[in-house]
Amino acid sequence: INSPAGIKLTNYIDKENIVISGEIGLNKPHPSFFEYALHAYNLNPEHCILIDNDSLNCASAQECGIKAIHFNGDVREVEHELEKYN
């Protein structure tokens, strides 16, 4: 995954902690995808943020208690939204 600035985002992610829908047989935007990730990694949804370019995925994550930021291509807007969550 590359950002518009050419930064390889996966350099900042622990590859052992990536949920790949094809491997678990669940797809976004179905809430079961997000519930799987929360349970598999023992995560509190209040401590999670989804950044996604699909508003349906964002809405589904929010139904599961996960904060969501709709990415529309503007990295600065995502940074601004992340600042709101500290």
C-alpha positions in Angstrom: 0.0 0.0 0.0 1.5 3.3 -1.0 0.4 6.7 0.0 0.1 9.6 -2.5 3.5 10.8 -1.2 5.0 7.5 -2.2 5.5 6.3 1.4 5.0 2.6 1.8 2.4 2.5 4.6 3.0 -1.2 5.3 6.5 -0.1 6.7 4.6 1.2 9.7 2.3 -1.8 10.3 3.2 -5.0 12.0 2.6 -7.5 9.3 1.6 -10.2 11.8 -1.4 -8.0 12.7 -3.0 -7.5 9.4 -6.5 -9.0 8.7 -6.9 -10.1 5.1 -10.5 -10.7 4.1 -9.6 -13.5 1.7 -7.8 -15.4 4.4 -10.6 -15.2 7.0 -13.6 -15.5 4.6 -15.2 -12.3 5.7 -15.4 -9.1 3.8 -16.0 -5.4 4.6 -18.4 -3.8 4.9 -20.1 -6.7 6.8 -19.8 -6.1 10.5 -18.5 -9.6 11.1 -15.2 -8.6 9.4 -14.7 -5.9 12.1 -16.0 -8.1 14.9 -13.5 -10.8 13.8 -10.6 -8.3 14.0 -11.7 -7.0 17.4 -11.9 -10.5 18.8 -8.8 -12.0 17.1 -6.6 -9.3 18.6 -8.5 -8.7 21.8 -9.1 -5.0 20.9 -11.4 -2.5 22.5 -13.3 -0.8 19.7 -13.0 2.5 21.5 -9.3 2.3 21.0 -9.5 1.6 17.2 -9.7 3.8 14.2 -10.5 2.7 10.7 -9.2 4.8 7.8 -11.0 3.8 4.6 -11.9 5.2 1.2 -15.3 3.5 1.3 -18.0 5.2 3.3 -19.9 1.9 3.7 -16.9 0.4 5.4 -16.7 3.4 7.7 -20.4 3.2 8.6 -20.1 -0.5 9.3 -17.0 -0.1 11.5 -18.8 2.7 13.4 -21.7 0.3 14.1 -19.2 -2.0 15.8 -18.0 0.9 18.0 -14.9 1.7 15.9 -14.0 5.3 15.1 -13.8 5.8 11.3 -12.3 8.3 9.0 -13.4 8.4 5.4 -10.3 8.9 3.3 -11.2 11.0 0.2 -7.6 11.4 -1.1 -6.6 14.3 1.1 -3.9 13.1 3.6 -4.0 16.4 5.4 -7.7 15.9 6.2 -6.9 12.5 7.6 -4.2 14.0 9.8 -6.7 16.7 11.0 -9.2 14.0 11.8 -6.6 11.9 13.7 -5.7 15.0 15.8 -9.3 15.1 17.0 -8.8 11.6 18.5 -5.4 12.6 20.0 
